[in-house]
């Protein structure tokens, strides 16, 4: 009986180690794929004449967060901490995450970790996916399909506030006026037509992004991201805090509150 107990205990003690190796392998595989699909656009330079004719709050934003001559960002890496809810009726749990973005070809990989769960959220090669692992090894969620393609591309677009050259007008991205403090951001990619209603303050900071997004796999609800605590990094001003909400008939429900701790650009 004793040897059997020892085997069980040893096996259980190896689960965290095996889980860590498993996640490292998966993360590196996805990072390599994401990098292979990225293009270097650092030769492109932002000039203030690019924003002439844009809605007034959008011009105010770019004049605040970019400087004339700023090279376009090709890739971004960031780390954050904060807290998160696995469901709106659950308690807050602490979370740490790291995220990789590509710009010219939309893509990202987010790895989030809690005391029990590891999460991979991604948009790679035009496909969105979310995977959740218990103890880093037992897959308990594997979401993919058109709803995730839409949701993850929306995430990439909204989180472009961390690499603002990505929000400059282009053949697939346009800004249209709503009023003196709001504008509509429209984006088209791989037959997806997305939009945000973006709010700005008097300083020229984006403060809120609102869109319609799949909540789960069946229904579309109003999603809101609020950002703030801007800091200057690499001659750009970006928000260091973000909070995500679902706006439902009974009110707003916050489920993610992140603080950026580290950012690197290429």
C-alpha positions in Angstrom: 0.0 0.0 0.0 2.8 2.4 0.9 4.5 2.2 -2.5 1.2 3.0 -4.2 0.7 6.0 -2.0 4.3 7.2 -2.8 3.8 6.8 -6.5 0.6 8.8 -6.3 2.3 11.6 -4.3 5.3 11.7 -6.6 3.0 11.8 -9.6 1.0 14.7 -8.1 4.1 16.6 -7.3 5.2 16.4 -10.9 2.0 17.9 -12.3 3.1 21.6 -11.8 6.5 20.9 -13.4 5.0 19.0 -16.4 2.4 21.8 -16.7 5.0 24.5 -16.8 7.0 22.7 -19.5 3.8 22.1 -21.5 2.8 25.8 -21.4 6.3 27.0 -22.3 6.3 24.7 -25.4 2.9 25.9 -26.5 3.7 29.6 -26.0 7.0 29.4 -27.9 5.3 27.6 -30.8 2.6 30.3 -31.0 5.2 33.1 -30.7 7.2 31.6 -33.6 4.1 31.4 -35.8 3.1 35.0 -34.9 6.6 36.3 -35.6 6.7 34.5 -38.9 3.6 36.4 -40.1 4.8 39.8 -39.0 6.2 42.5 -41.4 8.7 45.2 -40.5 7.1 48.6 -41.1 9.6 50.7 -39.1 10.6 52.4 -42.4 7.2 54.1 -42.4 7.2 57.5 -40.6 4.4 59.4 -39.1 3.9 63.0 -40.4 1.4 65.5 -39.0 0.0 66.2 -42.4 -1.4 62.6 -42.3 -4.1 63.7 -39.8 -5.3 66.8 -41.6 -9.0 66.4 -42.2 -9.6 63.9 -39.5 -12.3 64.6 -36.8 -11.1 67.2 -34.3 -10.8 64.9 -31.3 -8.8 62.4 -33.4 -6.4 65.1 -34.5 -6.1 66.2 -30.8 -5.3 62.6 -29.9 -2.5 62.1 -32.4 -0.9 65.4 -31.7 -0.8 64.4 -28.0 0.4 60.9 -28.3 2.8 61.0 -31.3 5.6 63.3 -32.4 6.3 64.2 -36.0 8.8 61.7 -37.4 7.7 58.8 -35.2 8.5 55.5 -36.9 5.6 53.1 -37.2 5.5 50.3 -34.7 6.0 46.8 -36.1 5.7 44.6 -33.0 4.9 45.2 -29.4 5.6 43.2 -26.2 4.1 44.1 -22.9 3.7 42.6 -19.4 0.9 43.4 -17.0 -0.6 42.5 -13.7 -4.1 43.0 -12.2 -7.2 41.1 -11.5 -9.8 39.2 -13.5 -13.1 37.4 -13.2 -13.6 34.1 -15.0 -17.4 34.9 -15.1 -19.4 37.9 -14.1 -20.8 36.2 -11.0 -17.4 35.0 -9.8 -14.9 36.6 -7.4 -11.9 38.6 -8.5 -8.6 36.7 -8.8 -5.1 38.0 -9.3 -3.6 37.6 -12.7 -0.3 38.3 -14.5 0.0 38.4 -18.3 2.3 39.0 -21.2 1.3 39.8 -24.7 2.8 40.0 -28.2 1.4 42.0 -31.0 2.0 42.4 -34.7 0.8 45.4 -36.5 1.0 45.2 -40.3 -0.7 41.8 -40.3 -3.1 41.9 -37.3 -2.1 39.4 -34.7 -1.5 38.9 -31.0 -0.8 36.3 -28.4 -1.8 36.8 -24.7 -0.6 34.4 -22.0 -2.4 35.0 -18.7 -1.6 33.1 -15.5 -3.5 32.8 -12.2 -2.8 30.5 -9.2 -4.8 27.7 -10.9 -5.3 28.5 -14.5 -3.2 29.4 -17.6 -5.0 31.2 -20.5 -4.0 31.7 -24.1 -6.0 34.3 -26.0 -4.9 34.9 -29.6 -5.5 36.1 -33.1 -3.1 34.5 -35.5 -3.4 34.1 -39.3 -6.9 35.5 -39.3 -8.3 33.2 -36.6 -9.2 33.9 -33.0 -9.0 31.3 -30.3 -9.0 31.1 -26.5 -7.7 28.1 -24.5 -7.8 27.6 -20.7 -5.7 25.1 -18.9 -6.1 23.9 -15.3 -2.7 23.5 -13.6 -1.1 24.5 -17.0 -1.9 21.0 -18.4 -5.6 20.0 -18.4 -7.4 21.9 -21.2 -10.9 23.0 -19.9 -11.8 25.6 -22.6 -11.0 25.6 -26.3 -13.0 28.3 -28.0 -12.7 29.0 -31.7 -14.9 29.9 -34.7 -16.4 33.0 -36.3 -17.4 34.5 -33.0 -13.9 34.3 -31.7 -12.5 35.6 -35.0 -14.6 38.7 -34.4 -13.9 39.1 -30.7 -10.1 38.6 -30.9 -9.7 41.0 -33.8 -11.7 43.6 -31.9 -9.4 43.0 -28.9 -6.3 43.6 -31.1 -7.9 46.8 -32.6 -8.9 48.2 -29.2 -5.6 47.5 -27.6 -3.8 49.4 -30.4 -3.9 52.3 -27.9 -0.6 50.7 -26.7 1.0 51.1 -30.2 -0.8 54.2 -31.5 0.7 54.4 -35.0 -1.6 51.4 -35.6 -4.5 53.8 -35.3 -3.4 56.1 -38.1 -5.7 56.2 -41.1 -5.1 53.7 -43.9 -6.8 51.8 -46.6 -8.5 49.6 -44.0 -8.8 52.0 -41.1 -10.9 55.2 -41.1 -12.1 57.7 -38.6 -15.5 59.6 -38.9 -16.9 62.3 -36.7 -19.5 61.8 -34.0 -19.2 65.0 -32.0 -16.4 67.2 -30.5 -15.3 64.5 -28.0 -16.1 61.3 -29.9 -15.4 59.6 -33.2 -16.1 56.3 -34.9 -13.2 54.0 -35.6 -13.9 51.6 -38.5 -11.7 48.7 -39.5 -11.9 46.1 -42.3 -9.8 43.0 -42.5 -10.5 39.5 -44.0 -14.1 40.2 -44.7 -14.6 41.4 -41.1 -16.0 44.9 -40.7 -15.5 46.2 -37.1 -16.1 49.5 -35.4 -15.6 51.3 -32.1 -17.2 54.4 -30.7 -14.2 56.2 -29.2 -14.3 58.9 -26.5 -11.5 61.5 -26.0 -10.8 64.0 -23.2 -9.7 67.6 -23.6 -6.0 66.7 -23.3 -6.2 64.4 -26.3 -6.3 61.0 -24.6 -8.5 58.2 -25.6 -10.6 57.4 -22.5 -13.1 54.9 -23.6 -13.8 52.5 -26.5 -17.3 50.9 -27.0 -18.3 48.3 -29.5 -20.7 45.4 -30.1 -19.0 42.1 -29.4 -19.9 38.4 -29.0 -20.3 37.5 -25.3 -19.8 33.8 -25.6 -20.8 32.1 -28.8 -24.5 33.2 -29.2 -25.3 36.7 -28.3 -23.8 40.1 -29.0 -23.6 42.6 -26.2 -22.1 46.1 -25.6 -18.4 45.9 -24.6 -16.6 48.9 -23.1 -12.9 49.4 -22.5 -11.8 52.3 -20.3 -8.1 53.4 -20.4 -6.1 56.0 -18.4 -2.8 56.8 -16.5 -1.0 57.8 -19.7 2.8 57.7 -19.7 5.4 58.6 -22.3 7.3 55.5 -23.6 9.5 55.5 -26.7 8.4 59.1 -27.5 4.7 58.0 -27.5 2.0 58.4 -24.8 0.1 55.3 -24.0 -2.3 54.3 -21.2 -0.9 52.1 -18.5 -4.3 51.1 -17.1 -7.3 49.4 -18.8 -10.6 48.1 -17.4 -13.0 46.0 -19.4 -16.8 45.9 -18.9 -19.9 44.3 -20.3 -22.8 46.7 -20.5 -25.9 44.6 -20.0 -29.6 45.6 -19.4 -29.0 45.6 -15.6 -25.9 47.8 -15.8 -22.1 47.7 -16.3 -20.1 44.6 -15.2 -16.3 45.0 -14.8 -14.4 41.8 -15.3 -10.8 42.8 -16.0 -8.5 45.5 -14.5 -5.0 45.5 -15.8 -1.9 47.7 -15.1 0.9 47.6 -17.7 4.3 47.2 -16.1 6.6 46.8 -19.1 6.5 47.7 -22.8 9.0 47.0 -25.6 8.7 48.0 -29.3 10.3 47.1 -32.6 
